[in-house]
């Protein structure tokens, strides 16, 4: 049973109903782009290009898969949220995005190749990872708040804060009732 408000579920159903149509349109666009490229460089070269990018994608996918498994193994051995000794932050996300990039390269098509390359190249992969983390964090926090929970470290207007609340400015940990005492 879902705890979402009915309006939210309806919006999600409407959005997901478009996925099959979007996939068909993407497929048509990919084929059209390949045909247009075939007119420009020739069908044989398009076939060579597709084979090369599929082979390259398979290599990237294999390498990224190994890295992702190793990163997951290392991450699973420490408490949730704790840094992994000897592992730079974001290594799991990088491996997952590189794997996604490899999978997109394996799929024949020019748009999927461009998206795959964006997932593989380090500068764009970093940007995509940050964007993905931000989106996931926002969705998780919203789900926690909708379920009646609180998100640690985040105070949302209207939230009740436990403990004593004192009006004033905080300077070096001291509560100052009157701002004139700050020397302003």
Secondary structure, 3 states (H helix, E strand, C coil): CCCCCHHHHHHHHHHHHCHHHHHHHHHHHHHHHHHHHHHHHCHHHHHHHHHHHHHHHHHHHHHHHHHHHHHHHHHHCCCCCCCCCCCCCCHHHHHHHHHHHHHHHHCCCHHHHHHHHHHHCHHHHHHHHHHHHHHHHHHHHHHHHHCCCCCCCCCCCCCCCCCCCCCCEEECCEEECCHHHHCC
